[in-house]
Amino acid sequence: MSAAEPLFSPRSGESWRDPWASYAALRERDPVHRVGDGDLWVLSRFTDVYDAARDTTTYSSARGLTMTDGEAELALVSDFRPMVMLDPPDHTAFRRLVARGFTPRQVGELEPQVRAFVVERLEQVRRQGAADIVAALLKPLPSMVVAHYLGVPSADRPRFDGWTDAIVAATSAGSPGDSADAAAEMLDYFARLVERRRADPGEDTISQLTRAGDDVSVLRVLGFAFTMVAGGNDTTTGLLGVSLQLLAEHPGQRRLLVEHPDLVPDAVEELLRLASPVQGLARTTTRAVDLDGGCLPAGARVLLLYAAANRDPREYGADADELDVRRRPRRILTFSHGAHHCLGAAAARLSARVVLEELLARMPDFSVDAAAGTFAEGHYVRRYASLPFEAGQPSPSMR
């Protein structure tokens, strides 16, 4: 970057293609960066972001998670404030109610369904020889997982997917008001689903919440459903798309996984670190904060730039920008940290592991055309909207 270029400006679409030089410049030149003369500040070093994510007393989520003041967010969700916009102790109490369905053991019970879905989609791609892998697999898979958790019947999933598309597009762009119609339709659907689950509960999370009785209002259940849709779809798509790109660009690393499938779980952690689908989310300071590199005033909007922190050489070494499937990073910020650690982390890891295991076993020589891929609009989630994929030569065991 030249010294004249701004260190930070919001990205969207094509500008997501290569943000890494600007992130490095932020870490080295201005780790507590004020954007222009406004009230937005950006933290980019691992230690600062890690500490801020854990300190919910100082860095509050109550004003929303976008880079601008959260009036639009607050207006859209005023009646059913989602869990991500709660601070402890309210956040802690509600999270305790829903967390039981998201433990690694509970998520593991979903693996046969995820694997069957992945195999079916990959076999279609293998027979075709080429596809847009986002449309074929990477987008439908997380939508299926979210629908499963929310107890959406199979017959209703086409409608659910349409609502999901609209809400994800609007919230990722920081314009949640644009999804008002889709949100209203979806919330009306879930209000009726809540009543059905009261009379006929299942094993899904909506049923678990309705069994909590008076401790959880219908509006709070609706807030949870909205959070799952807005936060659980495009993020996993982003992780998977960038993971395929990185493995295609590093054939030696890919070969290690083909020859040593037991390394795939470690590789998922490294790919989570480098992909960082949620590039950053904001908090609001409740007091002034002195940091090594600057001072944040009270009431400041502070972007926790997870993606920059996840490549900080101070935490990961001089080769922090490089893919090393044997790195085993001890701490990553892809799912944030502390009270707001992503509830769906285990489900995202499961989806990534199963996709890599099945893809590398069936199409170890796959290729993607990253240059021809397109990036989705939105200021917070970096993901491919399309990614051309070729199956290559099949695995000998698949011939």
LUMMARFI-936490 format. One record per residue (C-alpha): residue in one letter; z, y, x. Coordinates in Angstrom, 3 decimals, padded with zeros to 6 digits. Layout:
residues N
+-------+----------+----------+----------+
| fikol |        z |        y |        x |
+-------+----------+----------+----------+
|     a |        Z |        Y |        X |
...
+-------+----------+----------+----------+
end
This chain:
residues 399
+-------+----------+----------+----------+
| fikol |        z |        y |        x |
+-------+----------+----------+----------+
|     m |  000.000 |  000.000 |  000.000 |
|     s | -000.628 |  003.557 |  001.114 |
|     a |  002.309 |  005.933 |  001.255 |
|     a |  000.678 |  007.998 | -001.530 |
|     e |  000.720 |  005.170 | -004.073 |
|     p |  003.651 |  005.027 | -006.487 |
|     l |  006.101 |  002.295 | -005.631 |
|     f |  006.403 |  001.210 | -009.235 |
|     s |  004.379 |  001.539 | -012.396 |
|     p |  004.356 | -000.796 | -015.390 |
|     r |  001.750 | -003.558 | -015.181 |
|     s | -000.256 | -005.282 | -017.862 |
|     g | -003.382 | -007.403 | -018.029 |
|     e | -005.510 | -007.305 | -014.894 |
|     s | -002.947 | -005.249 | -012.957 |
|     w | -000.738 | -008.377 | -012.891 |
|     r | -003.137 | -010.093 | -010.517 |
|     d | -001.358 | -009.077 | -007.318 |
|     p |  001.933 | -007.190 | -007.693 |
|     w |  003.489 | -008.646 | -004.547 |
|     a |  002.691 | -005.861 | -002.050 |
|     s |  004.250 | -003.260 | -004.331 |
|     y |  007.345 | -005.415 | -004.730 |
|     a |  007.687 | -005.754 | -000.963 |
|     a |  007.355 | -001.992 | -000.608 |
|     l |  010.108 | -001.457 | -003.157 |
|     r |  012.454 | -003.849 | -001.357 |
|     e |  011.856 | -002.275 |  002.023 |
|     r |  011.383 |  001.415 |  001.246 |
|     d |  013.322 |  002.164 | -001.928 |
|     p |  015.426 | -000.715 | -003.282 |
|     v |  017.167 |  001.568 | -005.801 |
|     h |  014.005 |  003.243 | -007.026 |
|     r |  013.844 |  006.041 | -009.566 |
|     v |  010.554 |  006.133 | -011.443 |
|     g |  009.377 |  009.729 | -011.342 |
|     d |  011.957 |  012.136 | -012.712 |
|     g |  012.892 |  009.966 | -015.670 |
|     d |  015.790 |  007.747 | -016.600 |
|     l |  014.225 |  004.463 | -015.440 |
|     w |  015.424 |  002.885 | -012.196 |
|     v |  014.206 | -000.310 | -010.536 |
|     l |  016.284 | -002.782 | -008.517 |
|     s |  014.240 | -005.142 | -006.337 |
|     r |  016.511 | -006.771 | -003.731 |
|     f |  018.035 | -010.148 | -004.494 |
|     t |  021.669 | -009.139 | -004.045 |
|     d |  021.381 | -006.059 | -006.263 |
|     v |  019.554 | -007.882 | -009.062 |
|     y |  021.840 | -010.912 | -008.858 |
|     d |  024.981 | -008.785 | -009.038 |
|     a |  023.618 | -006.684 | -011.903 |
|     a |  022.617 | -009.734 | -013.930 |
|     r |  026.162 | -011.072 | -013.711 |
|     d |  027.927 | -007.783 | -014.456 |
|     t |  027.427 | -007.415 | -018.201 |
|     t |  030.227 | -004.856 | -018.416 |
|     t |  028.321 | -002.397 | -016.222 |
|     y |  024.755 | -003.431 | -017.078 |
|     s |  024.656 | -003.701 | -020.859 |
|     s |  021.975 | -005.403 | -022.994 |
|     a |  023.026 | -003.668 | -026.196 |
|     r |  020.271 | -001.015 | -025.980 |
|     g |  017.552 | -003.589 | -025.560 |
|     l |  015.684 | -005.069 | -022.634 |
|     t |  012.575 | -002.891 | -022.360 |
|     m |  011.936 | -000.114 | -019.856 |
|     t |  012.140 |  002.636 | -022.451 |
|     d |  015.083 |  003.468 | -024.686 |
|     g |  015.443 |  000.645 | -027.153 |
|     e |  015.002 |  002.518 | -030.426 |
|     a |  011.954 |  000.443 | -031.428 |
|     e |  013.724 | -002.783 | -030.508 |
|     l |  016.859 | -001.756 | -032.341 |
|     a |  014.920 | -000.747 | -035.460 |
|     l |  013.086 | -004.073 | -035.630 |
|     v |  016.188 | -006.206 | -035.170 |
|     s |  018.852 | -003.968 | -036.674 |
|     d |  019.725 | -006.473 | -039.389 |
|     f |  019.719 | -009.568 | -037.184 |
|     r |  020.473 | -008.468 | -033.658 |
|     p |  019.399 | -011.359 | -031.412 |
|     m |  021.636 | -012.960 | -028.833 |
|     v |  019.784 | -011.336 | -025.905 |
|     m |  020.873 | -007.912 | -027.195 |
|     l |  024.543 | -008.833 | -027.369 |
|     d |  027.122 | -008.369 | -024.631 |
|     p |  030.194 | -010.559 | -024.186 |
|     p |  032.396 | -011.403 | -025.991 |
|     d |  030.021 | -011.446 | -029.007 |
|     h |  027.299 | -013.005 | -026.904 |
|     t |  029.651 | -015.650 | -025.533 |
|     a |  030.895 | -016.727 | -028.968 |
|     f |  027.404 | -017.143 | -030.426 |
|     r |  025.973 | -018.809 | -027.331 |
|     r |  028.735 | -021.405 | -027.504 |
|     l |  027.490 | -022.387 | -030.970 |
|     v |  023.870 | -022.954 | -029.929 |
|     a |  024.260 | -024.167 | -026.351 |
|     r |  025.105 | -027.755 | -027.304 |
|     g |  021.451 | -028.447 | -028.129 |
|     f |  020.190 | -027.107 | -024.794 |
|     t |  022.143 | -029.160 | -022.274 |
|     p |  020.065 | -031.153 | -019.785 |
|     r |  021.092 | -034.353 | -021.570 |
|     q |  020.041 | -033.060 | -024.984 |
|     v |  016.803 | -031.665 | -023.598 |
|     g |  016.149 | -034.992 | -021.878 |
|     e |  015.985 | -036.655 | -025.270 |
|     l |  012.886 | -034.553 | -025.960 |
|     e |  011.032 | -035.925 | -022.926 |
|     p |  009.131 | -038.764 | -024.676 |
|     q |  007.721 | -036.304 | -027.211 |
|     v |  006.795 | -033.795 | -024.500 |
|     r |  005.194 | -036.473 | -022.346 |
|     a |  003.135 | -037.871 | -025.213 |
|     f |  001.887 | -034.374 | -026.053 |
|     v |  001.007 | -033.627 | -022.418 |
|     v | -000.786 | -036.946 | -021.888 |
|     e | -002.848 | -036.526 | -025.046 |
|     r | -003.966 | -033.022 | -024.071 |
|     l | -004.651 | -033.904 | -020.428 |
|     e | -006.724 | -036.923 | -021.413 |
|     q | -008.859 | -034.712 | -023.623 |
|     v | -009.410 | -032.368 | -020.685 |
|     r | -010.161 | -035.252 | -018.329 |
|     r | -012.818 | -036.627 | -020.674 |
|     q | -014.397 | -033.179 | -021.012 |
|     g | -014.249 | -032.562 | -017.264 |
|     a | -013.454 | -028.854 | -017.660 |
|     a | -011.521 | -026.588 | -020.005 |
|     d | -009.525 | -023.423 | -020.336 |
|     i | -006.253 | -025.109 | -019.434 |
|     v | -004.204 | -022.366 | -021.111 |
|     a | -005.784 | -023.017 | -024.500 |
|     a | -005.882 | -026.773 | -023.982 |
|     l | -002.293 | -027.344 | -022.871 |
|     l | -000.257 | -024.525 | -021.375 |
|     k |  000.003 | -022.456 | -024.553 |
|     p |  000.367 | -025.211 | -027.188 |
|     l |  003.064 | -027.112 | -025.280 |
|     p |  005.860 | -024.488 | -025.327 |
|     s |  005.031 | -023.623 | -028.921 |
|     m |  005.550 | -027.282 | -029.836 |
|     v |  008.873 | -027.359 | -027.993 |
|     v |  010.151 | -024.175 | -029.667 |
|     a |  009.078 | -025.443 | -033.093 |
|     h |  010.942 | -028.682 | -032.410 |
|     y |  014.167 | -026.862 | -031.583 |
|     l |  013.911 | -024.691 | -034.661 |
|     g |  013.188 | -027.648 | -036.935 |
|     v |  009.776 | -026.397 | -038.091 |
|     p |  008.061 | -029.306 | -039.907 |
|     s |  004.704 | -030.404 | -038.471 |
|     a |  002.847 | -029.244 | -041.585 |
|     d |  004.127 | -025.675 | -041.077 |
|     r |  003.370 | -025.400 | -037.372 |
|     p | -000.076 | -023.751 | -037.724 |
|     r |  001.585 | -020.865 | -039.571 |
|     f |  004.403 | -020.814 | -037.042 |
|     d |  001.923 | -020.627 | -034.156 |
|     g |  000.223 | -017.626 | -035.757 |
|     w |  003.491 | -015.746 | -036.115 |
|     t |  004.397 | -016.688 | -032.575 |
|     d |  001.135 | -015.296 | -031.198 |
|     a |  001.645 | -011.946 | -032.908 |
|     i |  005.306 | -011.561 | -031.982 |
|     v |  004.825 | -012.636 | -028.365 |
|     a |  001.892 | -010.246 | -027.912 |
|     a |  003.829 | -007.299 | -029.289 |
|     t |  007.204 | -007.909 | -027.683 |
|     s |  005.733 | -008.683 | -024.264 |
|     a |  003.872 | -005.388 | -024.415 |
|     g |  007.082 | -003.571 | -025.227 |
|     s |  005.877 | -002.628 | -028.731 |
|     p |  007.883 | -004.876 | -031.032 |
|     g |  007.063 | -002.693 | -034.003 |
|     d |  003.461 | -003.890 | -033.796 |
|     s |  004.643 | -007.352 | -034.821 |
|     a |  006.544 | -006.179 | -037.889 |
|     d |  004.366 | -008.004 | -040.428 |
|     a |  004.428 | -011.279 | -038.519 |
|     a |  008.157 | -010.920 | -037.912 |
|     a |  008.805 | -010.276 | -041.604 |
|     e |  006.772 | -013.338 | -042.621 |
|     m |  008.467 | -015.533 | -040.053 |
|     l |  011.942 | -014.344 | -040.939 |
|     d |  011.292 | -014.903 | -044.627 |
|     y |  010.195 | -018.436 | -043.780 |
|     f |  013.312 | -019.098 | -041.721 |
|     a |  015.578 | -017.626 | -044.395 |
|     r |  014.209 | -020.279 | -046.752 |
|     l |  014.412 | -022.931 | -044.039 |
|     v |  018.091 | -022.093 | -043.518 |
|     e |  018.757 | -022.771 | -047.179 |
|     r |  016.884 | -026.077 | -046.965 |
|     r |  018.908 | -027.090 | -043.915 |
|     r |  022.156 | -026.263 | -045.672 |
|     a |  021.243 | -028.843 | -048.299 |
|     d |  019.445 | -031.277 | -045.997 |
|     p |  020.530 | -030.781 | -042.363 |
|     g |  018.733 | -032.351 | -039.418 |
|     e |  019.325 | -032.438 | -035.679 |
|     d |  017.633 | -029.116 | -034.908 |
|     t |  019.439 | -025.969 | -033.810 |
|     i |  018.994 | -024.246 | -037.186 |
|     s |  020.873 | -027.133 | -038.787 |
|     q |  023.613 | -026.889 | -036.174 |
|     l |  024.075 | -023.207 | -036.935 |
|     t |  024.147 | -023.717 | -040.683 |
|     r |  026.844 | -026.357 | -040.204 |
|     a |  028.974 | -023.650 | -038.563 |
|     g |  029.400 | -022.220 | -042.060 |
|     d |  030.932 | -018.776 | -042.425 |
|     d |  031.125 | -018.350 | -038.653 |
|     v |  027.368 | -017.670 | -038.546 |
|     s |  025.533 | -015.448 | -041.023 |
|     v |  021.964 | -016.099 | -042.121 |
|     l |  020.967 | -012.915 | -040.326 |
|     r |  022.428 | -014.178 | -037.071 |
|     v |  020.451 | -017.416 | -037.475 |
|     l |  017.317 | -015.346 | -038.004 |
|     g |  018.076 | -013.397 | -034.845 |
|     f |  018.293 | -016.653 | -032.925 |
|     a |  014.934 | -017.835 | -034.310 |
|     f |  013.342 | -014.524 | -033.297 |
|     t |  014.753 | -014.850 | -029.771 |
|     m |  013.387 | -018.372 | -029.420 |
|     v |  009.914 | -017.286 | -030.478 |
|     a |  009.805 | -014.099 | -028.399 |
|     g |  011.345 | -015.617 | -025.269 |
|     g |  010.447 | -019.290 | -025.267 |
|     n |  006.670 | -019.366 | -025.506 |
|     d |  004.758 | -017.129 | -023.131 |
|     t |  007.329 | -017.601 | -020.373 |
|     t |  006.664 | -021.337 | -020.015 |
|     t |  002.927 | -020.695 | -020.295 |
|     g |  003.287 | -018.217 | -017.446 |
|     l |  005.190 | -020.673 | -015.278 |
|     l |  002.656 | -023.461 | -015.787 |
|     g | -000.459 | -021.365 | -015.232 |
|     v |  000.751 | -019.820 | -011.978 |
|     s |  002.033 | -023.222 | -010.832 |
|     l | -001.435 | -024.748 | -011.180 |
|     q | -002.928 | -021.778 | -009.345 |
|     l | -000.487 | -022.123 | -006.454 |
|     l | -000.984 | -025.879 | -006.118 |
|     a | -004.756 | -025.438 | -006.168 |
|     e | -004.481 | -022.824 | -003.407 |
|     h | -002.223 | -025.010 | -001.243 |
|     p | -003.835 | -028.466 | -001.049 |
|     g | -001.379 | -029.635 |  001.611 |
|     q |  001.565 | -028.896 | -000.663 |
|     r | -000.191 | -030.557 | -003.568 |
|     r | -000.889 | -033.639 | -001.467 |
|     l |  002.820 | -033.926 | -000.689 |
|     l |  003.534 | -034.128 | -004.403 |
|     v |  000.758 | -036.639 | -005.039 |
|     e |  002.056 | -038.887 | -002.272 |
|     h |  005.748 | -038.256 | -003.003 |
|     p |  006.214 | -037.764 | -006.768 |
|     d |  009.970 | -037.707 | -006.255 |
|     l |  009.497 | -034.196 | -004.815 |
|     v |  008.278 | -032.814 | -008.149 |
|     p |  011.720 | -031.618 | -009.371 |
|     d |  012.200 | -029.702 | -006.104 |
|     a |  008.690 | -028.305 | -006.450 |
|     v |  009.504 | -027.056 | -009.947 |
|     e |  012.361 | -024.946 | -008.533 |
|     e |  010.087 | -023.462 | -005.892 |
|     l |  007.354 | -022.777 | -008.436 |
|     l |  009.888 | -021.164 | -010.746 |
|     r |  010.889 | -018.892 | -007.864 |
|     l |  007.366 | -017.842 | -006.964 |
|     a |  005.940 | -017.621 | -010.481 |
|     s |  008.858 | -015.708 | -012.052 |
|     p |  007.085 | -015.478 | -015.414 |
|     v |  009.595 | -012.890 | -016.655 |
|     q |  008.948 | -010.356 | -013.937 |
|     g |  011.805 | -008.137 | -015.011 |
|     l |  014.000 | -007.027 | -017.901 |
|     a |  016.059 | -003.897 | -018.343 |
|     r |  019.711 | -003.110 | -018.868 |
|     t |  021.587 |  000.144 | -019.480 |
|     t |  024.392 |  001.245 | -017.180 |
|     t |  027.756 |  001.997 | -018.761 |
|     r |  029.004 |  003.876 | -015.690 |
|     a |  027.710 |  005.274 | -012.428 |
|     v |  027.058 |  002.620 | -009.782 |
|     d |  026.876 |  003.125 | -006.007 |
|     l |  024.529 |  000.710 | -004.244 |
|     d |  023.252 |  000.336 | -000.707 |
|     g |  020.132 |  002.429 | -001.144 |
|     g |  021.087 |  004.795 | -003.922 |
|     c |  023.273 |  005.625 | -006.907 |
|     l |  022.612 |  004.790 | -010.535 |
|     p |  023.955 |  007.291 | -013.065 |
|     a |  025.737 |  006.257 | -016.238 |
|     g |  023.311 |  005.699 | -019.103 |
|     a |  020.408 |  004.834 | -016.816 |
|     r |  017.764 |  002.367 | -017.868 |
|     v |  017.648 | -000.179 | -015.020 |
|     l |  014.844 | -002.709 | -014.590 |
|     l |  016.079 | -005.873 | -012.903 |
|     l |  012.910 | -006.891 | -011.087 |
|     y |  013.488 | -010.649 | -010.920 |
|     a |  010.084 | -011.395 | -009.403 |
|     a |  010.667 | -009.075 | -006.453 |
|     a |  014.180 | -010.439 | -005.911 |
|     n |  012.843 | -013.999 | -005.968 |
|     r |  010.716 | -013.219 | -002.903 |
|     d |  013.322 | -011.311 | -000.924 |
|     p |  013.306 | -012.491 |  002.723 |
|     r |  017.009 | -011.633 |  002.928 |
|     e |  017.686 | -014.537 |  000.577 |
|     y |  014.828 | -016.969 |  001.268 |
|     g |  013.756 | -016.299 |  004.849 |
|     a |  010.714 | -014.787 |  006.522 |
|     d |  008.341 | -017.113 |  004.628 |
|     a |  009.687 | -016.115 |  001.214 |
|     d |  006.166 | -015.437 | -000.108 |
|     e |  004.941 | -018.923 |  000.830 |
|     l |  004.961 | -022.084 | -001.274 |
|     d |  007.167 | -024.800 |  000.208 |
|     v |  007.797 | -027.640 | -002.225 |
|     r |  010.612 | -028.855 |  000.016 |
|     r |  012.419 | -025.503 |  000.172 |
|     r |  015.056 | -026.342 | -002.484 |
|     p |  016.049 | -022.717 | -003.164 |
|     r |  019.768 | -022.590 | -003.827 |
|     r |  019.677 | -019.580 | -006.148 |
|     i |  016.779 | -018.208 | -008.159 |
|     l |  016.640 | -015.409 | -010.696 |
|     t |  013.801 | -016.734 | -012.823 |
|     f |  016.224 | -017.430 | -015.676 |
|     s |  018.415 | -014.411 | -014.848 |
|     h |  022.029 | -015.291 | -014.096 |
|     g |  025.511 | -015.198 | -015.534 |
|     a |  026.139 | -014.769 | -019.264 |
|     h |  022.459 | -014.183 | -020.011 |
|     h |  021.153 | -017.159 | -018.045 |
|     c |  018.203 | -018.400 | -020.091 |
|     l |  019.285 | -020.887 | -022.740 |
|     g |  015.930 | -022.658 | -022.512 |
|     a |  016.009 | -023.223 | -018.745 |
|     a |  016.365 | -027.002 | -019.012 |
|     a |  013.506 | -027.193 | -021.530 |
|     a |  011.246 | -025.117 | -019.260 |
|     r |  012.076 | -027.338 | -016.287 |
|     l |  011.359 | -030.437 | -018.351 |
|     s |  007.976 | -029.107 | -019.494 |
|     a |  006.984 | -028.140 | -015.942 |
|     r |  008.087 | -031.453 | -014.450 |
|     v |  006.242 | -033.550 | -017.030 |
|     v |  003.038 | -031.488 | -016.728 |
|     l |  003.044 | -031.798 | -012.930 |
|     e |  003.851 | -035.502 | -012.957 |
|     e |  001.093 | -036.352 | -015.416 |
|     l | -001.488 | -033.940 | -014.020 |
|     l | -001.070 | -035.034 | -010.404 |
|     a | -001.164 | -038.705 | -011.387 |
|     r | -004.302 | -038.342 | -013.514 |
|     m | -006.251 | -035.515 | -011.871 |
|     p | -004.914 | -035.049 | -008.323 |
|     d | -008.077 | -033.200 | -007.238 |
|     f | -008.075 | -030.670 | -010.063 |
|     s | -009.196 | -027.125 | -009.389 |
|     v | -008.714 | -023.807 | -011.148 |
|     d | -010.812 | -020.663 | -010.890 |
|     a | -008.074 | -018.079 | -010.580 |
|     a | -010.566 | -015.264 | -009.962 |
|     a | -012.190 | -015.957 | -013.323 |
|     g | -008.832 | -016.278 | -015.076 |
|     t | -007.546 | -013.409 | -017.169 |
|     f | -004.006 | -012.104 | -017.455 |
|     a | -002.273 | -011.382 | -020.746 |
|     e | -001.322 | -007.890 | -021.791 |
|     g |  002.356 | -007.028 | -021.615 |
|     h |  004.755 | -005.294 | -019.239 |
|     y |  007.306 | -008.073 | -018.749 |
|     v |  005.740 | -011.540 | -018.659 |
|     r |  003.089 | -012.332 | -016.073 |
|     r |  000.924 | -015.122 | -017.431 |
|     y | -002.638 | -016.253 | -017.538 |
|     a | -004.300 | -015.692 | -020.913 |
|     s | -007.116 | -017.972 | -019.759 |
|     l | -007.602 | -020.130 | -016.668 |
|     p | -010.764 | -022.178 | -016.061 |
|     f | -009.884 | -025.716 | -014.989 |
|     e | -011.933 | -028.615 | -013.621 |
|     a | -010.594 | -032.140 | -013.588 |
|     g | -012.174 | -033.187 | -010.278 |
|     q | -012.265 | -036.837 | -009.280 |
|     p | -009.868 | -038.979 | -011.305 |
|     s | -007.002 | -040.815 | -009.711 |
|     p | -008.059 | -044.362 | -008.678 |
|     s | -005.533 | -045.758 | -011.164 |
|     m | -007.235 | -043.784 | -013.976 |
|     r | -010.780 | -045.029 | -013.243 |
+-------+----------+----------+----------+
end
